Amino acid sequence: MFKHRLWHNGILAILRGFNKQETYDTVQALIEGGVFMVEVTSDSPNAWHVINTLKSMEPRLVVGAGTVLDTETAREAIEAGADFIFSPVVRPEVIQIAHRYGRMAIPGVMTPTEALLAMECGADIVKLFPAGSLGVKYLKELRGPFPYIPFIPTGGITPENAVAFIEAGAVAVGMGSALIQKDWLKDKNYTEVTRLAKKLGQEISTVVI
């Protein structure tokens, strides 16, 4: 279900370091903009409570835990209701825990060797990081020998390059501060979050089949 939604929508919103109210207001704005996949990083304030609360906001909302580095954190995230486990690195034991409880595992990679290792360990989707520094061309070249690996580029994804990464073969893009800008949060200008989310979703929909 989650993987299908990623293919259809193409945007995963990454929430890092927001307080509870900022998170709830931001997610509501994202939903209004057509984004239904969000990641709450495990180092965010009250991350588990936030994930649990978000799960009750909207039945279509898919909520994951990010920056998960060990099995204890993965287990806590799952107990809080996380639908998927996002990691910056490949940790086989974290992937195993996610699958044991029926959750998707999305480890992070940078090199071809890491990408292959992630798939051999059972990754459902592979996070490519830092995608902005690596570039769109890197993803295109990486997909040459690995056309079967579903990649989500994160780190440095902007409104200017998001569609290019989708065109290069990404199943979705993970966006943080470029989608949810600090000035908007400071001014509580959540209508801009909705506007940009909607605009990007429309642009991506012209690429995704």
C-alpha positions, 0 to 999 in steps of 0.5 A: 500500500505504502509503496503504491502511494509513493509511486503515485504521489512522488513526495515524501515530506521529512519533518526534523526538529519540529515541536508538536504543534508545528508538526501537526499544523505542517502535516495538515497543510501537507495533506491539503496540498496532496502529500500523504507520506511524512517522515518524523525523524527519531531525534525530533521532540516527542517523536513517538507521541507525534507519530502516534497522534499523526496516525489518527489525523487522517486515514490516508496518512502514511507516517514513518520514523527517520534517522533510525540507527538501531533495533531499539529505536526501530522497535520503539518507532513501530510501537508508536505506530510507524508505517515504515523505518527510514535509516541513513545507513544499511543496518541488516538488523533494523531491516529485519525488525521492520519486516518482523512487524510488517513494516517497510524498511528503507535504508540509506545508501550512497554507493553501488555496493551499498545499494546492492547490499541494501537489496540483499538485506531485504530493503523494500526501497532504497534511500539515496543520500545525499542526492543533491550533492550526488546529482541527477546524473549520478542517479541515472548512471546508478540505475544502469546496472540496478534498474530494479532498485526503487530509489528515493533521493533525499538530501538537497532535493529542491523544487528546482530539481525534484522533477528531474530526479523523478524523470531520472527514475526515482520512485519518489523524492524526500523533501525537508526544508525546501518543502517546509521552509523555516520562514514559513514556520516562523510566520505560521504561513502554512498556506505556502506549504500547501501551495508548494506541495500542490504545485510539486505534486502536479508537476510530478504527476506529469512524469509518474505513470 
